[in-house]
Amino acid sequence: MLLEARGLACARGGVPVVEGIDLALAAGSALMLTGPNGSGKTTLLRTIAGLQPALAGVLMVAGEGAAYGGHADAVKATLTVGENLAFWAEIHGAGSHLAALAALHLGPLANRVARDLSAGQRRRLGLARMLVTGRRLWLLDEPTVSLDLATVALFAGVMQAHLAAGGAVLLASHIDPGLDAGRLDLGPFRARSAGVLFAEGVA
């Protein structure tokens, strides 16, 4: 298993959001988190990524850890597209930044400074970073935001190739990215004390 959670409970700002979550992801499998805004999708992903502690439960992630692609794309504005990917490839010591450029059709933009990218181009660059991490488990929070339909299909192909190579994907999305994935609705896992948070649409 690349990811296993049993009885997992997560909080935002110290207030419980979801609880009692059981899930498992083996190599080659994908799972999509669903639910309205405020249902805890981002909170759960951040907890699994190790960016915040779990309130309760057991969480096991494959030895090399996970690659997390969140709302912040980790793009360095003063570097070019190619330099951004080369930097991340060197940090992680895995994956070819040239292959990542090609996979997300970023080759023509390789010498463009990141601050001059459109929102969709910047998002593509952030997603290309996943390819140079060398991590088998990908955690993706709304990866299709700012992408046109053609790029959504392109990234679905990238994810399928990752699965075929023995990776796994856990993603939160309001849009079906065209990935063959199971579904987990977080609604039934709402924490009993999360009423105020959910009413305000937080998490």
N, C-alpha and C positions, 0 to 999 in steps of 0.2 A: 504494500500500500504506500502511495506517496502522501496521502493525507487521511487522517482518521480523527474524528471528534466524537466524544461520547458525553452526553449531558452537558454540553457546552452552554455557558451563560455569558453574555457580553453586556457591557454598559457604555453609555456615552455621557461624559461629564459626571461620572459617578452614579448615574441613575440607570438601573437595569433596563435593557431594551428588548433582548431576546433571551430565552432560556430553554433548556431541554433539547438542544439540537444534537442529533446524531447524524453523521454523514461519513462517507468514505469514498476515496477516489483512488482507483488503481491506474497503473500505466495504461494509456490509450483511452481513458474515459474523460468525459466532460459533464459538468453539472452547472445549470443556470439558476441563479437565485432570482426569484420573482417576488412581487409585492409592491404596494404603493409607496410613494415617497414617505419616509419616516418609519418604514417597517424594519429597518435595521440592517439592510444589505451592506452598506458601507462599513458600519460598525463591525459586522461579522468578518468581513474581508480584512479589515485593519487588525482585528484580533488574531486571525489566522496568520497574517503576515508578520506578527510579532511587534507591531507598532504600539500596541497597548495590551495590558494583561487581561486574561479571562477572569470573570468573577468566580466561575465554578466549572467543574468538569475536567475531562481529560482531552488534551490536544496533542497529536503526534504528527509531525511533518518530516518528510524524508530528510536524510542527513545533510544534504547540501542546502536545505531551506527552499524558500519560494521566491519567485520574482513577482513583485507587486506593481501593477500599473493602475494608479489612482487618478483622481481628478487633476492633481498637479503632475505635469508631464516630465519633470526633472530635466527639461531642456535648458542648456546654458546659452543665454541670449546672445552673447558676444562671440561665440564660436560658430563656425559654419556647420552645416548639416553633417558633412563628412567628419569634421573634427569632433562633433558631439558623439557620434557613434564610435569613432576610434578611441575616444577617451573612455567610454563605457566598456569597450572590448578589452582595453588594457586593464581597467580596474578589475574586471571579472576574470580575465585570463582565459576566456572561452568564446568561441564564435567569431566569425569573420564579419567585420563591419562592412566590407564590400558586398558580401552576400546579403546582409541586412538591407543595404541600400537598394539592391536589385529586387529583393522580395517585396518591398513596399513602394516600388517604382520611384525611388528618391534619387536615382542616379543623376538626372538632369539638374537636381537642386543641390548636389553635393558641395558646391562652392558658395552657396548662398548663406549669408549670415542668418542665424536662426531668428533674430528679432524681426527680420523682414518677411518671415513666412506668414501665410494665411493661417487661420485657426485650424482648417482641415489639414494643411501641410504640417503644421506643428504637431497635431495629433498623430499623424502618420509617423513622424520622427519619434515621438514618445513610444509608440507601439513597436517600432523597429528596434528600440532598445531591448525589448524582451528577447529578441533573437540572439543577442550577444551576451546574455547573462549566463548561459550554460545551465540554467535551472530547469529541471523537468516539470516542476509544478508552477503554473502561471495563475496568478490571482488578478482578475481584471474587473475594474469598476467602471461601468458604462463605457466600454471601449469604442462604441460607435458614435459617440458624441462628436459633432462637427464633421462627420464623414459623409460623403455623398454615397449613393447606392452602389456605384461601381467600386468604390474603395471598401465599403462594407463587404461586398462579395470577395474582393481581393484579400482582405484580412481573414475572412472565413476560411479561405484556402490556406492561408498561413497557419491558422489554428489547426486545421485538419492535418496538415503536414506535420505539425508538432505532435499531434496525437499519434499519427502513424509511426513516428520515430520513438514512441514510448513515453511521451509526455502526458500531462494531464492539465485540464483547464477548469477553473472555478470562476465563473463570471456573474456579475450582476448587470442586468440590462432590461430596459423597457421595450427594446426592439429585438426581435428574433434575428440573430446575425447569420442565420442559415447554417448553424452548426448542429450536428447530430448530438444532442445533449439531453440529459435528464433534466427534470425541473424540481425545484424545491421552493414552495411557497412559504415565506416566513410568517405569514399571517397567524397561523395556529401556534407559533412559538413566541408570540408577544408576551413579554414579562408582565406579571400581574400588577406590578407597581409602575408600569410605563404609560399609564393613561394620559397624564399631562403631556409627556413627550410626544405621544402619537397625536394628540389633539392639536398640538402646535405644529405638527409636520416636521419634527426634528429627527435626526439620525441619518 
